[in-house]
Amino acid sequence: MSEYSQRCDELRFLFRRKDKNEESEPEKKETGGLGVFSPASKTSQLDPAHECKRLAELDRIFIRSKKIKSLEDVPYVVNEVREGRIMLLDISRLNNGGEQSHLELKRIIERIRGETRGIEADLALVNDDCVIVTPSFVQI
């Protein structure tokens, strides 16, 4: 296996999803939707305040893009996601095959994941040069 494909596998590992067996979730049932951003299932206990907040969040959704150069860009990304914006991150400068830049990219991804864990944000690798970070009301 080439060094490049090995690094790609490591990146994919960073973005792995937990198996359903790893998480204990409440029982879910199918529900009608709010369009594209509605969940396919919901918990059996509804919280009216949460549902009103979700409807307000769906009023306006912004997508921002950012070229990631270093760890200094992480607070900006985290704040944008906390404000309910979807972030497209250009990681091409850090995914150039260099060992040092690859380690920094791993640190950046882990920092973003750690700081957005409390707001249940999602991270996904779109391609080798792009990462998407979404707020909790947008499911990837």
Backbone bond lengths (Angstrom), bond angles and torsions (degrees), N, CA, C in turn:
res aa  C-N    CA-C-N  psi(-1)  N-CA   C-N-CA  omega(-1)  CA-C   N-CA-C  phi
1 M - - - 1.446 - - 1.530 107.86 -
2 S 1.318 115.88 134.85 1.458 119.79 -178.97 1.526 110.79 -72.62
3 E 1.317 115.06 160.71 1.462 120.21 -179.59 1.528 110.99 -63.33
4 Y 1.342 116.01 -36.97 1.463 120.18 179.85 1.529 110.87 -64.11
5 S 1.327 117.57 -46.58 1.465 119.48 -178.92 1.521 110.84 -68.12
6 Q 1.330 117.36 -30.52 1.453 120.46 176.27 1.529 110.36 -65.68
7 R 1.325 117.33 -41.13 1.468 120.79 177.57 1.521 110.89 -66.28
8 C 1.339 116.63 -38.46 1.466 119.74 177.62 1.522 110.49 -62.39
9 D 1.331 116.96 -40.49 1.463 120.51 177.44 1.522 110.94 -63.03
10 E 1.342 117.07 -38.79 1.461 120.53 177.56 1.526 110.72 -63.98
11 L 1.335 117.05 -40.14 1.463 120.36 177.94 1.519 110.52 -64.38
12 R 1.319 116.34 -43.70 1.465 119.17 178.57 1.519 110.81 -61.67
13 F 1.334 117.12 -34.86 1.450 120.95 177.71 1.526 110.75 -62.62
14 L 1.335 117.14 -37.33 1.464 120.59 178.39 1.521 111.93 -60.61
15 F 1.328 116.12 -30.69 1.455 120.29 -174.77 1.521 112.80 -101.40
16 R 1.316 117.61 15.61 1.462 119.52 -177.75 1.521 109.99 -65.58
17 R 1.305 113.98 152.11 1.462 120.42 177.51 1.519 108.72 -101.09
18 K 1.323 116.21 150.42 1.453 120.37 177.48 1.522 109.17 -73.35
19 D 1.324 115.37 144.77 1.456 119.66 173.95 1.514 108.39 -70.87
20 K 1.317 115.92 156.16 1.459 119.06 178.97 1.521 110.76 -64.03
21 N 1.327 117.44 -25.31 1.458 120.77 178.76 1.522 111.82 -70.79
22 E 1.327 117.45 -25.17 1.460 121.35 -178.27 1.522 112.43 -75.09
23 E 1.310 117.67 -25.06 1.457 121.07 -176.85 1.519 109.40 -114.04
24 S 1.302 116.08 139.63 1.458 118.81 173.62 1.521 107.23 -97.33
25 E 1.315 115.34 112.16 1.456 120.65 -177.40 1.524 109.31 -112.12
26 P 1.333 117.82 151.22 1.454 119.57 174.40 1.523 110.26 -65.37
27 E 1.313 115.01 159.73 1.460 119.61 -179.99 1.520 109.99 -61.18
28 K 1.337 116.16 137.56 1.457 120.97 -176.92 1.509 109.98 -117.18
29 K 1.336 115.67 154.72 1.455 120.20 176.02 1.517 109.24 -138.28
30 E 1.315 116.41 157.83 1.458 122.13 -178.91 1.525 109.88 -67.57
31 T 1.325 116.20 150.48 1.454 120.76 -178.44 1.519 110.61 -144.66
32 G 1.319 115.97 161.24 1.458 121.42 173.00 1.511 108.27 -71.60
33 G 1.310 117.82 175.24 1.437 116.15 -170.09 1.502 116.94 -126.95
34 L 1.300 113.07 172.00 1.456 123.25 174.52 1.519 109.10 -110.09
35 G 1.308 117.18 29.39 1.451 120.42 -179.77 1.513 111.59 95.52
36 V 1.304 116.03 -147.25 1.461 122.36 -174.14 1.524 112.58 -62.01
37 F 1.315 118.72 -34.96 1.452 121.37 -172.97 1.520 113.69 -94.49
38 S 1.308 118.42 7.12 1.454 119.55 179.73 1.516 109.96 -78.89
39 P 1.317 116.54 145.18 1.458 118.81 178.10 1.522 110.41 -73.16
40 A 1.316 116.42 151.74 1.454 120.95 178.64 1.520 110.38 -74.54
41 S 1.313 117.34 -22.08 1.456 121.14 178.81 1.520 108.53 -144.36
42 K 1.316 115.46 162.66 1.459 119.68 178.68 1.519 109.43 -141.76
43 T 1.308 116.31 164.85 1.449 119.68 178.77 1.515 109.15 -73.08
44 S 1.312 115.28 158.55 1.455 119.19 -176.67 1.533 112.15 -71.20
45 Q 1.334 118.43 -20.24 1.456 121.37 178.09 1.523 108.98 -104.04
46 L 1.316 116.63 119.28 1.462 121.20 -179.39 1.521 110.33 -93.85
47 D 1.294 115.76 140.61 1.453 122.23 175.23 1.528 106.95 -110.65
48 P 1.337 119.03 107.88 1.466 120.98 -176.28 1.528 113.46 -57.77
49 A 1.316 117.74 -36.42 1.469 120.00 179.60 1.523 110.43 -65.17
50 H 1.319 116.19 -39.51 1.471 120.22 178.77 1.522 110.37 -65.79
51 E 1.322 117.80 -41.23 1.466 121.33 179.79 1.531 111.04 -64.45
52 C 1.339 117.76 -40.27 1.469 120.70 177.61 1.523 110.37 -64.55
53 K 1.324 116.53 -39.69 1.463 120.53 178.49 1.525 110.14 -63.94
54 R 1.341 117.56 -41.07 1.464 121.13 179.03 1.522 110.45 -62.62
55 L 1.330 117.47 -41.05 1.463 120.14 179.03 1.525 110.55 -64.24
56 A 1.331 116.67 -39.74 1.466 119.92 178.17 1.524 110.75 -66.10
57 E 1.338 116.54 -37.33 1.460 119.83 179.34 1.517 111.47 -65.11
58 L 1.320 116.91 -31.85 1.455 120.71 -178.41 1.522 112.44 -76.07
59 D 1.324 117.29 -9.44 1.454 120.79 -179.78 1.529 111.18 -59.95
60 R 1.318 117.11 -46.65 1.468 121.84 -179.74 1.518 108.83 -142.19
61 I 1.306 115.80 125.48 1.458 120.85 176.53 1.518 107.62 -125.54
62 F 1.324 115.84 124.27 1.455 120.71 179.87 1.519 109.93 -107.40
63 I 1.314 115.15 147.75 1.456 122.09 175.57 1.521 107.56 -117.21
64 R 1.315 115.96 127.34 1.460 121.56 179.02 1.528 108.45 -118.36
65 S 1.324 115.35 153.41 1.464 119.53 174.96 1.525 108.69 -123.00
66 K 1.314 115.41 152.40 1.467 120.58 -177.58 1.517 108.77 -152.11
67 K 1.322 116.20 134.04 1.461 120.86 171.81 1.520 107.34 -85.28
68 I 1.301 115.86 120.06 1.458 121.01 -178.75 1.525 109.06 -87.17
69 K 1.341 114.84 124.57 1.463 120.35 -178.89 1.521 112.05 -114.47
70 S 1.350 116.38 -31.01 1.466 119.37 -177.18 1.528 109.57 -161.42
71 L 1.331 115.10 -179.09 1.464 121.12 177.41 1.526 112.09 -63.40
72 E 1.313 117.72 -19.85 1.466 121.43 -179.92 1.527 111.97 -66.38
73 D 1.336 118.08 -18.56 1.462 121.78 179.60 1.526 112.89 -82.46
74 V 1.330 117.68 -13.52 1.465 121.50 -175.11 1.532 112.93 -62.09
75 P 1.342 121.27 -47.17 1.472 119.56 -179.29 1.528 113.20 -57.59
76 Y 1.328 117.60 -38.08 1.465 120.83 177.85 1.528 110.36 -61.54
77 V 1.324 116.39 -46.69 1.467 121.06 -179.28 1.525 110.35 -61.87
78 V 1.322 116.89 -46.78 1.464 121.36 -178.59 1.527 110.69 -61.76
79 N 1.325 118.04 -44.08 1.469 121.06 179.46 1.521 111.85 -63.32
80 E 1.319 117.24 -39.91 1.465 120.68 179.04 1.531 110.81 -63.87
81 V 1.321 117.07 -42.15 1.467 120.55 179.42 1.525 109.99 -67.67
82 R 1.327 117.56 -38.98 1.477 120.48 177.04 1.525 111.59 -62.26
83 E 1.321 116.68 -30.67 1.462 121.39 178.14 1.527 111.98 -80.11
84 G 1.330 117.76 -0.79 1.454 121.31 176.41 1.516 114.67 93.19
85 R 1.310 117.26 17.25 1.463 120.60 -179.68 1.526 110.69 -98.25
86 I 1.317 116.04 146.92 1.456 122.54 174.43 1.522 107.21 -87.13
87 M 1.322 116.75 133.34 1.464 121.29 -178.66 1.522 110.59 -113.47
88 L 1.329 115.63 128.91 1.463 122.48 170.27 1.521 106.58 -105.24
89 L 1.317 116.51 118.69 1.458 121.27 -175.06 1.521 110.45 -107.63
90 D 1.328 115.76 124.50 1.458 121.65 176.30 1.527 107.75 -86.81
91 I 1.328 116.30 111.38 1.463 121.12 -177.29 1.527 111.71 -107.27
92 S 1.326 117.85 16.02 1.464 121.28 -175.06 1.531 112.53 -61.05
93 R 1.322 117.80 -33.90 1.476 120.00 -179.85 1.522 111.90 -68.83
94 L 1.338 116.29 -28.89 1.462 119.95 -178.80 1.523 112.45 -95.98
95 N 1.312 117.61 -9.46 1.458 121.70 -178.18 1.527 109.77 -110.63
96 N 1.322 115.73 44.79 1.461 120.85 -175.05 1.520 113.64 -96.55
97 G 1.315 117.95 6.31 1.458 120.79 177.74 1.513 114.62 98.89
98 G 1.322 118.49 -10.96 1.464 121.44 178.64 1.517 111.21 -76.93
99 E 1.322 116.43 140.64 1.465 121.15 -177.96 1.529 111.59 -62.77
100 Q 1.332 117.23 -43.56 1.465 121.07 -178.58 1.527 111.53 -64.11
101 S 1.327 116.82 -45.29 1.465 119.64 -179.37 1.526 110.87 -68.28
102 H 1.334 117.18 -32.66 1.465 120.37 177.58 1.531 110.81 -64.88
103 L 1.329 117.25 -42.19 1.463 120.73 177.60 1.526 111.15 -64.54
104 E 1.323 116.70 -40.05 1.464 119.60 178.42 1.529 110.88 -65.47
105 L 1.331 116.84 -38.82 1.463 120.64 177.21 1.525 110.74 -61.55
106 K 1.331 117.13 -42.74 1.466 120.26 177.44 1.528 110.91 -61.05
107 R 1.337 116.85 -42.05 1.471 120.53 178.57 1.527 111.36 -63.09
108 I 1.325 116.26 -42.05 1.464 120.85 -179.70 1.526 110.48 -62.91
109 I 1.322 116.69 -46.29 1.468 120.94 -179.37 1.524 110.41 -61.94
110 E 1.337 116.34 -45.98 1.460 119.86 -179.88 1.530 111.44 -64.68
111 R 1.323 117.97 -37.13 1.467 121.29 178.46 1.527 110.50 -65.79
112 I 1.336 116.74 -44.74 1.471 120.09 178.24 1.524 109.69 -62.36
113 R 1.324 116.77 -45.47 1.466 120.40 179.79 1.529 110.57 -60.43
114 G 1.325 116.94 -44.84 1.460 120.67 -178.79 1.518 113.08 -64.74
115 E 1.322 116.91 -42.71 1.462 120.37 -176.82 1.522 113.05 -76.75
116 T 1.330 117.79 -19.87 1.468 120.00 179.10 1.524 112.25 -103.44
117 R 1.320 117.51 2.00 1.467 120.66 179.99 1.529 111.21 -61.01
118 G 1.314 117.41 -38.51 1.459 121.52 -178.71 1.517 113.60 -65.19
119 I 1.313 117.93 -27.06 1.465 120.74 178.83 1.526 111.30 -100.85
120 E 1.336 116.26 9.44 1.465 123.46 175.66 1.525 112.87 57.05
121 A 1.317 116.45 42.56 1.464 120.81 177.06 1.525 109.89 -75.73
122 D 1.328 115.96 156.15 1.463 122.25 177.35 1.517 109.69 -109.30
123 L 1.322 116.41 143.91 1.462 123.01 173.46 1.517 107.72 -122.43
124 A 1.323 116.06 140.30 1.461 120.03 176.70 1.520 109.45 -148.11
125 L 1.307 114.89 145.34 1.456 121.98 175.95 1.522 107.36 -86.60
126 V 1.334 117.63 115.71 1.460 122.09 -179.63 1.522 109.35 -78.51
127 N 1.314 116.35 -50.81 1.465 123.31 172.96 1.523 107.03 -151.86
128 D 1.316 117.72 -170.65 1.466 120.02 -176.04 1.522 113.58 -63.91
129 D 1.325 117.61 -17.20 1.462 120.80 -176.17 1.524 114.42 -117.84
130 C 1.323 118.34 5.56 1.466 120.02 -174.41 1.526 111.34 -143.02
131 V 1.339 114.94 135.57 1.462 123.16 175.64 1.519 107.29 -122.67
132 I 1.331 116.69 141.39 1.459 120.79 175.35 1.526 108.38 -113.14
133 V 1.334 115.93 136.00 1.460 122.88 176.80 1.520 106.36 -123.39
134 T 1.338 116.26 124.16 1.462 120.03 -175.95 1.521 111.08 -123.66
135 P 1.339 117.21 149.80 1.461 120.96 173.83 1.529 110.37 -67.19
136 S 1.314 116.48 172.28 1.464 120.98 -174.10 1.525 113.54 -64.00
137 F 1.322 118.66 -27.69 1.461 119.57 -177.21 1.522 113.20 -81.35
138 V 1.321 117.98 -3.71 1.467 122.32 175.16 1.517 107.20 -111.29
139 Q 1.317 116.31 119.72 1.459 119.73 -179.91 1.512 110.11 -101.42
140 I 1.318 115.04 137.32 1.463 121.17 179.87 1.513 108.63 -96.04
